[in-house]
Amino acid sequence: MEKKMQNKSVLVVGGSGGIGASVSRMFASKFSRVCVHGGHDSPKFDAFVDELRSLNVRNRPKDIPENFCHVGKIVYNFLENEFSELEKSELAKIAESVDILCICHGPFVQKRIDEMSLDDWRTVSLYDFALPGFFVSKALPNMVKNSFGRIILFGGTGTSCRSEFKTNAPYAAAKTAVGTLVESTAAFYAKFGVTCNAVLPGFVRTEYNGDSPVPFGMEVDAGKIADCVEFLVGNKELNGVLLRVDKGWSPNF
């Protein structure tokens, strides 16, 4: 990571658990100013932020003052608030001023098309596609103004191009659309110093999927996902990348 990158500000949406927690740890250990979003205020979230602050101080470069370093938290539950309320939220205001935006939040919906209710369609449409799109829209003006920006989104397994899915087609469709968002943002905003990339994880064991079965040897460590995020953020030459991190596993087989 270039030294001049270390003083950039970072927002991790969905950074308090799962893959997002590993990504937050990476950012806290590499960057001076990090804000982590979580859906619920709790002692567990507070303890996690304390852990991140310790990482942040321990890894602070000597030429960056301690009072410049900061790891903050923000709580906002998307499902408990109307989507339209997000526009006026503090979380949206923070997104308007950051240098690096990483959207880890995105609920997984594993249902066949004929099993989907209206609420299910609303969930995948709003929270797996419209939500990352909204935050990208919020972050871009300031990034363009500063001639610098790094955006990282998350796709789904096997969603680097159009495909067929038996058990989670609506979710995969939303995540495939994220790929179009990534490539379009990269193509137009590259001239302003902005990069937009996505990580497409395979099966990553987290507290959210418990003992779900996975083919032998195909499980991906969450820390490796965070390493890939760091790699994409640190390389301005990488733009519009849909990076598969899945050991070649496909949910279609």
PEHUMO-V561833 format. One record per residue. N is the residue number from 1. RES is the residue in three letters. D_CENTER is the distance of its C-alpha to the mean C-alpha in whole Angstrom. Layout:
N,RES,D_CENTER  N,RES,D_CENTER
//
This chain:
1,MET,19  2,GLU,21  3,LYS,23  4,LYS,22  5,MET,19  6,GLN,19  7,ASN,20  8,LYS,17  9,SER,15  10,VAL,11  11,LEU,9  12,VAL,6  13,VAL,6  14,GLY,7  15,GLY,8  16,SER,11  17,GLY,12  18,GLY,11  19,ILE,9  20,GLY,7  21,ALA,10  22,SER,11  23,VAL,8  24,SER,10  25,ARG,13  26,MET,12  27,PHE,12  28,ALA,15  29,SER,17  30,LYS,16  31,PHE,16  32,SER,18  33,ARG,17  34,VAL,13  35,CYS,13  36,VAL,11  37,HIS,11  38,GLY,12  39,GLY,14  40,HIS,17  41,ASP,20  42,SER,21  43,PRO,23  44,LYS,20  45,PHE,18  46,ASP,20  47,ALA,21  48,PHE,17  49,VAL,17  50,ASP,21  51,GLU,20  52,LEU,17  53,ARG,20  54,SER,22  55,LEU,20  56,ASN,19  57,VAL,23  58,ARG,24  59,ASN,22  60,ARG,23  61,PRO,25  62,LYS,29  63,ASP,29  64,ILE,26  65,PRO,28  66,GLU,27  67,ASN,27  68,PHE,24  69,CYS,22  70,HIS,20  71,VAL,17  72,GLY,17  73,LYS,15  74,ILE,15  75,VAL,16  76,TYR,15  77,ASN,16  78,PHE,15  79,LEU,18  80,GLU,20  81,ASN,20  82,GLU,21  83,PHE,19  84,SER,21  85,GLU,21  86,LEU,17  87,GLU,19  88,LYS,21  89,SER,19  90,GLU,18  91,LEU,14  92,ALA,15  93,LYS,17  94,ILE,15  95,ALA,13  96,GLU,16  97,SER,17  98,VAL,14  99,ASP,14  100,ILE,11  101,LEU,8  102,CYS,4  103,ILE,3  104,CYS,3  105,HIS,6  106,GLY,9  107,PRO,12  108,PHE,14  109,VAL,17  110,GLN,20  111,LYS,23  112,ARG,25  113,ILE,26  114,ASP,29  115,GLU,28  116,MET,25  117,SER,26  118,LEU,26  119,ASP,23  120,ASP,21  121,TRP,21  122,ARG,20  123,THR,17  124,VAL,16  125,SER,17  126,LEU,15  127,TYR,12  128,ASP,11  129,PHE,12  130,ALA,14  131,LEU,11  132,PRO,8  133,GLY,12  134,PHE,13  135,PHE,11  136,VAL,11  137,SER,15  138,LYS,15  139,ALA,14  140,LEU,16  141,PRO,19  142,ASN,19  143,MET,17  144,VAL,20  145,LYS,23  146,ASN,22  147,SER,21  148,PHE,18  149,GLY,15  150,ARG,12  151,ILE,9  152,ILE,6  153,LEU,5  154,PHE,6  155,GLY,9  156,GLY,12  157,THR,15  158,GLY,17  159,THR,16  160,SER,16  161,CYS,19  162,ARG,21  163,SER,23  164,GLU,24  165,PHE,23  166,LYS,26  167,THR,24  168,ASN,20  169,ALA,21  170,PRO,20  171,TYR,16  172,ALA,16  173,ALA,18  174,ALA,15  175,LYS,12  176,THR,15  177,ALA,15  178,VAL,12  179,GLY,13  180,THR,16  181,LEU,14  182,VAL,12  183,GLU,16  184,SER,18  185,THR,16  186,ALA,16  187,ALA,20  188,PHE,21  189,TYR,19  190,ALA,20  191,LYS,23  192,PHE,22  193,GLY,20  194,VAL,16  195,THR,14  196,CYS,11  197,ASN,10  198,ALA,8  199,VAL,8  200,LEU,11  201,PRO,11  202,GLY,15  203,PHE,16  204,VAL,14  205,ARG,17  206,THR,15  207,GLU,17  208,TYR,16  209,ASN,18  210,GLY,21  211,ASP,23  212,SER,22  213,PRO,24  214,VAL,23  215,PRO,25  216,PHE,27  217,GLY,25  218,MET,22  219,GLU,20  220,VAL,17  221,ASP,16  222,ALA,13  223,GLY,14  224,LYS,14  225,ILE,11  226,ALA,10  227,ASP,13  228,CYS,12  229,VAL,9  230,GLU,12  231,PHE,14  232,LEU,12  233,VAL,12  234,GLY,15  235,ASN,17  236,LYS,18  237,GLU,20  238,LEU,17  239,ASN,16  240,GLY,15  241,VAL,14  242,LEU,13  243,LEU,13  244,ARG,14  245,VAL,14  246,ASP,17  247,LYS,20  248,GLY,21  249,TRP,21  250,SER,21  251,PRO,21  252,ASN,24  253,PHE,27
//
